[in-house]
Amino acid sequence: MYLKTLSIVLILFTSSHAYSLESDADAEIIIQSDRAEFDRKAGTAVYKGNVIFEQGTLLINAVQITLFSDAEQRLKKAIALGEPARFQQQLEGDKGLTQGQGQRITYLTQDKKVSFFKDAVLKQKGSSFSGNLIIYDIMNENIKAKGKPENQAVPNENQPNGRIKMIIQPAKRSAETNNN
């Protein structure tokens, strides 16, 4: 029964999601930081100190961001570290802004997956998930969340007992439904 209820809640949360703006993938990447190190052969770049990563509507703020590129110098992966690191991206249409945070954020650009680690939170339109790990699959509109194992759980505001926490806003009724 618990898994059935959880599945229904996850469907309600993700059904309000839409794809991120398609134009973001084609937009230039703008990075600001205090310091940077590049290794062209390895295809890595490390930015440190108040890092701001922008690509279209995508914004990541972190203490450090490491970028990994392929042989054609296309961005494959970004790993952001922070206290917490923060992520936000505008969705298509009027679906609003998706915001997330965690001590570490891994963004797989080609797979369009974002993972939030440790004290992770993902929010959109008043609904939210919090847990130890949240994996957000943007293209397939899937969210997976995990709490901490009981022996490692340290209660805090977002995870009072180390378990995941979901807050799902009720669907808005249309004016037609209210008039009947």
Rosetta silent file (secondary structure, phi, psi, omega in degrees, C-alpha in Angstrom):
SEQUENCE: MYLKTLSIVLILFTSSHAYSLESDADAEIIIQSDRAEFDRKAGTAVYKGNVIFEQGTLLINAVQITLFSDAEQRLKKAIALGEPARFQQQLEGDKGLTQGQGQRITYLTQDKKVSFFKDAVLKQKGSSFSGNLIIYDIMNENIKAKGKPENQAVPNENQPNGRIKMIIQPAKRSAETNNN
SCORE:     score description
SCORE:     0.000 S_00000001
   1 L     0.000  -42.516 -179.340    0.000    0.000    0.000 S_00000001
   2 H   -59.815  -44.849 -178.675    2.846    2.414    0.900 S_00000001
   3 H   -66.018  -36.701  178.141    4.551    1.890   -2.490 S_00000001
   4 H   -64.420  -44.629  178.727    1.268    2.412   -4.349 S_00000001
   5 H   -64.157  -43.590  178.811    0.649    5.666   -2.480 S_00000001
   6 H   -60.787  -42.246  179.287    4.246    6.795   -3.062 S_00000001
   7 H   -61.924  -42.085  178.756    3.914    6.061   -6.797 S_00000001
   8 H   -63.679  -44.151  179.910    0.721    8.128   -7.013 S_00000001
   9 H   -63.099  -42.314  178.838    2.345   11.036   -5.164 S_00000001
  10 H   -63.576  -39.076  178.071    5.406   10.912   -7.450 S_00000001
  11 H   -64.683  -42.927  178.115    3.172   10.946  -10.531 S_00000001
  12 H   -61.055  -42.398 -179.075    1.278   13.962   -9.192 S_00000001
  13 H   -67.373  -48.657 -175.013    4.522   15.827   -8.514 S_00000001
  14 H   -76.166  -22.589  179.920    6.210   15.033  -11.813 S_00000001
  15 H   -68.216  -20.600  176.606    3.105   15.547  -13.933 S_00000001
  16 L   -82.730   -7.643  178.756    3.300   19.247  -13.142 S_00000001
  17 L   -83.454  156.736  173.878    6.834   19.291  -14.561 S_00000001
  18 L  -136.522  174.798  178.870    7.645   20.050  -18.168 S_00000001
  19 L   -65.585  150.472  172.162   10.801   19.977  -20.177 S_00000001
  20 E   -66.849  163.252 -178.981   13.459   22.574  -19.497 S_00000001
  21 L   -59.532  126.197 -179.049   13.748   25.185  -22.188 S_00000001
  22 H   -60.715  -32.863 -177.782   15.126   23.512  -25.320 S_00000001
  23 H   -66.870  -19.045  179.814   17.066   26.674  -26.143 S_00000001
  24 H   -59.572  -39.920 -176.940   19.179   26.240  -22.968 S_00000001
  25 H   -64.523  -28.121 -178.697   21.213   23.433  -24.561 S_00000001
  26 H   -95.145   -4.891 -177.641   22.194   25.703  -27.469 S_00000001
  27 L   -77.940  155.123  176.986   22.936   28.771  -25.345 S_00000001
  28 L   -68.257  154.400  176.838   26.471   29.901  -24.545 S_00000001
  29 E   -98.502  128.632  177.760   27.923   28.975  -21.154 S_00000001
  30 E  -118.973  125.008 -178.823   28.967   31.876  -18.948 S_00000001
  31 E  -126.650  132.044  174.400   31.049   31.117  -15.842 S_00000001
  32 E  -120.716  138.191  178.808   32.241   33.542  -13.204 S_00000001
  33 L  -161.002  171.858  176.421   34.613   32.534  -10.398 S_00000001
  34 L   -81.087  -33.329 -177.428   37.555   33.721   -8.311 S_00000001
  35 E  -145.173  157.619  177.406   39.977   31.129   -9.772 S_00000001
  36 E  -150.490  147.576  175.762   40.073   28.572  -12.583 S_00000001
  37 E  -132.807  135.699 -178.348   42.263   25.665  -13.707 S_00000001
  38 E  -124.426  141.155  172.350   42.063   24.015  -17.146 S_00000001
  39 E  -131.053   94.219 -174.134   43.389   20.712  -18.452 S_00000001
  40 L   -61.555  -41.217 -179.702   42.602   20.627  -22.164 S_00000001
  41 L   -62.135  -42.997 -179.748   43.951   17.072  -22.669 S_00000001
  42 L   -79.083  -17.165 -179.005   41.813   15.680  -19.853 S_00000001
  43 L    74.355   32.944 -179.128   38.831   17.823  -20.886 S_00000001
  44 E  -122.851  151.297  173.129   38.389   19.289  -17.415 S_00000001
  45 E  -140.607  133.162  179.852   37.999   22.757  -15.991 S_00000001
  46 E  -118.924  122.619  178.656   37.790   23.543  -12.265 S_00000001
  47 E  -111.238  133.294 -176.461   36.292   26.837  -11.117 S_00000001
  48 E  -131.121  146.990  174.603   36.660   27.868   -7.466 S_00000001
  49 E    86.223  102.068  175.724   35.335   30.647   -5.284 S_00000001
  50 E    46.683   58.802 -174.156   31.770   31.986   -5.544 S_00000001
  51 E   -82.767  134.729  175.073   31.156   30.222   -8.873 S_00000001
  52 E  -124.194  119.515  179.919   28.203   31.221  -11.041 S_00000001
  53 E  -112.707  124.628  179.099   27.410   28.952  -14.018 S_00000001
  54 E  -129.341  136.925  171.689   24.803   30.155  -16.530 S_00000001
  55 E  -148.109  102.316 -174.315   23.496   28.559  -19.715 S_00000001
  56 L    63.674 -124.134  179.015   20.238   30.051  -20.948 S_00000001
  57 L   -88.640   -5.935  179.299   17.823   29.841  -18.010 S_00000001
  58 E   -75.403  130.874  178.667   20.003   27.287  -16.186 S_00000001
  59 E  -136.485  128.799  174.640   21.819   28.768  -13.188 S_00000001
  60 E  -127.282  127.701  175.203   24.141   26.960  -10.748 S_00000001
  61 E  -113.607  132.916 -176.871   25.771   28.714   -7.758 S_00000001
  62 E  -158.758  168.359  172.838   28.524   26.881   -5.890 S_00000001
  63 E   -77.188  -35.737  179.843   31.833   27.133   -4.065 S_00000001
  64 E  -146.974  139.228  173.686   33.420   24.943   -6.760 S_00000001
  65 E  -131.183  129.240  175.034   32.295   23.603  -10.128 S_00000001
  66 E  -110.937  127.572  179.825   34.206   21.013  -12.144 S_00000001
  67 E  -108.147  140.103  178.584   33.292   20.654  -15.833 S_00000001
  68 E  -121.611  125.762 -177.675   34.015   17.553  -17.936 S_00000001
  69 E  -116.440  157.805  176.127   34.004   17.813  -21.739 S_00000001
  70 L   -89.107 -174.399 -176.252   34.208   15.242  -24.533 S_00000001
  71 L   -62.561  -28.056  178.134   36.727   15.228  -27.416 S_00000001
  72 L   -88.102    9.415  179.722   34.586   17.756  -29.346 S_00000001
  73 L    62.832   31.426  172.110   34.650   20.020  -26.255 S_00000001
  74 L   -90.621  137.320 -179.804   30.934   19.540  -25.574 S_00000001
  75 E   -65.905  124.515  177.784   30.026   19.665  -21.905 S_00000001
  76 E  -100.531  -41.196 -172.160   29.241   16.157  -20.614 S_00000001
  77 E  -151.816  145.959  172.718   29.050   16.662  -16.866 S_00000001
  78 E  -130.162  133.549  176.324   29.214   19.371  -14.230 S_00000001
  79 E  -119.038  119.438 -178.854   29.842   18.696  -10.533 S_00000001
  80 E  -110.663  134.961  177.078   29.037   21.546   -8.158 S_00000001
  81 E  -118.114  140.719  179.992   30.073   21.628   -4.500 S_00000001
  82 E  -168.162 -174.202 -177.546   28.683   24.082   -1.969 S_00000001
  83 E  -129.352   53.012    1.180   27.187   24.800    1.418 S_00000001
  84 E   -95.427  170.067  167.811   24.785   24.170   -0.305 S_00000001
  85 E   -81.481  147.488 -176.304   25.253   24.350   -4.072 S_00000001
  86 E  -125.099  144.658 -178.131   22.104   25.677   -5.785 S_00000001
  87 E  -130.913  140.073  169.301   20.471   24.851   -9.134 S_00000001
  88 E  -150.231  149.361  178.927   17.587   26.480  -10.969 S_00000001
  89 E  -154.697  136.563  176.567   16.111   26.205  -14.446 S_00000001
  90 E   -75.683  140.107  177.719   13.046   27.620  -16.190 S_00000001
  91 E  -100.136  163.037  179.811   10.668   25.063  -17.666 S_00000001
  92 L   -59.599  152.758  175.996    8.763   25.276  -20.969 S_00000001
  93 L    63.933 -142.458 -178.667    5.515   27.202  -21.071 S_00000001
  94 L  -103.149   29.065 -177.006    4.136   28.514  -17.800 S_00000001
  95 L   -76.872   -8.228  173.941    5.388   25.605  -15.692 S_00000001
  96 L    88.135 -161.035 -173.292    7.639   27.885  -13.685 S_00000001
  97 E  -107.266  132.895  171.369   11.054   27.486  -12.190 S_00000001
  98 E   -96.954  130.463  179.444   12.586   24.261  -10.873 S_00000001
  99 E  -126.686  142.481  177.977   14.971   24.880   -7.965 S_00000001
 100 E  -147.913  161.648  176.877   17.222   22.437   -6.159 S_00000001
 101 E  -154.467  158.180  177.422   20.083   22.349   -3.729 S_00000001
 102 E  -175.414  166.870  177.301   22.502   19.944   -2.095 S_00000001
 103 E   -66.196  -27.812  174.569   26.023   19.762   -0.761 S_00000001
 104 E  -139.416  138.063  176.294   26.916   18.286   -4.168 S_00000001
 105 E  -125.398  129.620  174.929   25.053   18.566   -7.466 S_00000001
 106 E  -115.385  123.983 -179.159   25.910   16.422  -10.487 S_00000001
 107 E  -115.812  112.550  176.848   24.448   17.524  -13.822 S_00000001
 108 E   -94.240  102.367 -169.501   24.702   15.034  -16.718 S_00000001
 109 L   -66.128  -41.449 -177.260   24.047   17.321  -19.666 S_00000001
 110 L   -74.894  -32.096  177.186   23.526   14.731  -22.408 S_00000001
 111 L   -85.193  -12.949 -176.918   21.287   12.519  -20.244 S_00000001
 112 L    55.143   51.305  177.248   19.500   15.591  -18.836 S_00000001
 113 E  -124.773  137.890  177.349   19.729   14.264  -15.268 S_00000001
 114 E  -123.154  127.988  177.837   20.479   16.256  -12.143 S_00000001
 115 E  -115.292  134.080  179.026   21.432   14.553   -8.864 S_00000001
 116 E  -114.920  126.884 -175.077   21.397   16.371   -5.524 S_00000001
 117 E  -116.907  141.915  173.176   23.412   14.821   -2.680 S_00000001
 118 E    58.535  115.542 -176.653   23.316   15.366    1.094 S_00000001
 119 E    54.866   44.450 -175.082   20.640   17.698    2.487 S_00000001
 120 E   -80.646  141.929  177.189   19.045   17.620   -0.961 S_00000001
 121 E  -141.131  137.713  174.627   15.927   19.638   -1.823 S_00000001
 122 E  -132.217  128.905 -175.863   14.002   19.909   -5.116 S_00000001
 123 E  -133.425  145.808  168.864   11.113   22.404   -5.522 S_00000001
 124 E  -157.967  130.528  176.651    8.624   23.484   -8.131 S_00000001
 125 L    49.693   42.725  176.290    5.374   25.457   -7.781 S_00000001
 126 L    85.350  -15.620  176.589    5.234   25.010   -4.011 S_00000001
 127 E   -89.138  149.979 -178.622    5.738   21.239   -4.106 S_00000001
 128 E  -152.657  156.039  170.732    9.020   19.843   -2.803 S_00000001
 129 E  -121.427  144.056  169.044   11.132   16.781   -2.103 S_00000001
 130 E  -140.071  149.533 -178.331   13.897   16.609    0.470 S_00000001
 131 E   177.225 -170.543  178.930   16.211   13.736    1.329 S_00000001
 132 E   -80.844  -31.063 -179.799   19.776   12.523    1.293 S_00000001
 133 E  -144.794  130.231  174.614   19.733   11.904   -2.486 S_00000001
 134 E  -130.629  127.153  176.492   17.387   13.185   -5.180 S_00000001
 135 E  -114.335  119.862 -177.196   17.793   12.230   -8.837 S_00000001
 136 E  -112.006  112.186  177.968   15.782   14.369  -11.244 S_00000001
 137 E   -93.994  101.378 -172.854   15.441   13.044  -14.811 S_00000001
 138 L   -63.659  -47.321 -175.702   14.350   16.160  -16.701 S_00000001
 139 L   -66.410  -42.766 -177.690   13.468   14.483  -20.036 S_00000001
 140 L   -91.545   -1.372  178.475   11.478   11.571  -18.598 S_00000001
 141 L    55.836   45.726  178.480    9.995   13.670  -15.784 S_00000001
 142 E  -112.556  146.419  173.789   11.087   11.160  -13.115 S_00000001
 143 E  -131.599  130.809  172.968   12.218   11.823   -9.572 S_00000001
 144 E  -119.797  136.035 -179.291   13.909    9.288   -7.316 S_00000001
 145 E  -134.640  144.809  176.859   14.605   10.155   -3.686 S_00000001
 146 E  -134.036  143.218  172.188   16.391    8.362   -0.852 S_00000001
 147 L   -90.620 -172.209  177.667   16.723    9.144    2.823 S_00000001
 148 L   -89.764  149.558  172.013   19.685    8.288    4.996 S_00000001
 149 L   -57.769  145.924 -174.530   20.130    4.838    6.489 S_00000001
 150 H   -52.499  -38.023 -177.449   18.721    4.835   10.025 S_00000001
 151 H   -75.061  -10.121  179.033   22.147    4.477   11.629 S_00000001
 152 H  -111.041   -3.969 -174.290   23.414    7.581    9.769 S_00000001
 153 L   -69.572  129.052  173.346   20.346    9.801   10.136 S_00000001
 154 L  -120.516  109.894 -175.545   20.885   13.133   11.836 S_00000001
 155 L   -58.459  139.988  171.866   17.523   14.885   12.234 S_00000001
 156 L  -147.437 -176.594 -175.354   17.168   18.361   10.743 S_00000001
 157 L   -59.848  -41.321 -178.115   14.377   20.625    9.525 S_00000001
 158 L   -80.091  -29.890 -178.425   14.093   18.975    6.102 S_00000001
 159 L  -132.379   80.666 -175.095   14.570   15.377    7.314 S_00000001
 160 L   -59.025  -27.302 -179.699   13.346   15.069   10.888 S_00000001
 161 L  -131.515   21.326  178.206   14.110   11.339   10.998 S_00000001
 162 L    82.861   -3.157 -179.919   16.443   10.850    8.033 S_00000001
 163 L   -89.451  168.291  175.828   13.625    9.804    5.705 S_00000001
 164 L   -73.335  154.874  178.266   12.554   11.589    2.531 S_00000001
 165 E  -130.765  130.914  178.265    9.939   14.285    2.870 S_00000001
 166 E  -121.162  137.295  172.096    7.455   15.280    0.147 S_00000001
 167 E  -124.602  114.522 -176.808    5.142   18.266    0.116 S_00000001
 168 L  -113.935  122.304  178.726    2.660   18.112   -2.767 S_00000001
 169 L   -77.433  144.263  178.690    0.393   21.053   -3.476 S_00000001
 170 L   -66.822  150.288  177.287   -3.195   20.212   -4.456 S_00000001
 171 L   -67.815  142.418  177.943   -4.136   20.557   -8.118 S_00000001
 172 L   -77.864  136.139  177.471   -5.985   23.762   -8.898 S_00000001
 173 L   -82.510  145.378  177.937   -9.562   23.253   -9.941 S_00000001
 174 L   -77.249  159.382 -179.792  -10.727   24.862  -13.134 S_00000001
 175 H   -60.577  -33.862  179.230  -13.460   27.522  -12.997 S_00000001
 176 H   -63.964  -42.190  179.298  -15.778   25.124  -14.872 S_00000001
 177 H   -63.527  -39.377 -178.898  -15.440   22.448  -12.174 S_00000001
 178 H   -70.574  -24.798 -178.111  -16.230   24.985   -9.453 S_00000001
 179 H   -84.672  -11.538 -178.443  -19.395   26.200  -11.240 S_00000001
 180 L   -87.499    0.000    0.000  -20.999   22.728  -11.456 S_00000001
